[in-house]
Each structure stands twice: as C-alpha cells, then as structure tokens.
C-alpha cells in the first residue's frame, strides 16, 4: 500500500547560545497564520550551546501553547 503524504513546511532554526534571543523569535513564529491545510513544524538545531538554548526553547514553546509541532 502506498501512503500519500502532504507537503509541508519545516522552519529550521540553527542556534548557538541563543537562549536570550529565541523566545522573541518563537513568539513571532507562533503568531503566524497559515491555512489549516498546510502542515508545518518548528525544528531547533542546538549547536552545542552552553546556555540551555534547547531547554529554553522547549519551555517557551510550551508556554505559548502553540499547536505547531516542535522538535529539538
């Protein structure tokens, strides 16, 4: 059986020690409005940060209560 998949958008953010800048970026992304038929996700790439970038990003995304999938 051949599964059909929908095309979508991945927003990939590469970070290094971005804990102080990332919340504002995520806020702006969460405020975007797209057609509900468009699938999209946020991917944070943490390049060996020493300031808890990934944890801050995850915590803030949960705070925003956004339904867009988030991975780090």
HELIX and SHEET records of a PDB file:
HELIX    1   1 UNK A   19  UNK A   30  1                                  12    
HELIX    2   2 UNK A   53  UNK A   64  1                                  12    
SHEET    1   A 3 UNK A   8  UNK A  15  0                                        
SHEET    2   A 3 UNK A  39  UNK A  46  1                                        
SHEET    3   A 3 UNK A  69  UNK A  71  1                                        
END                                                                             
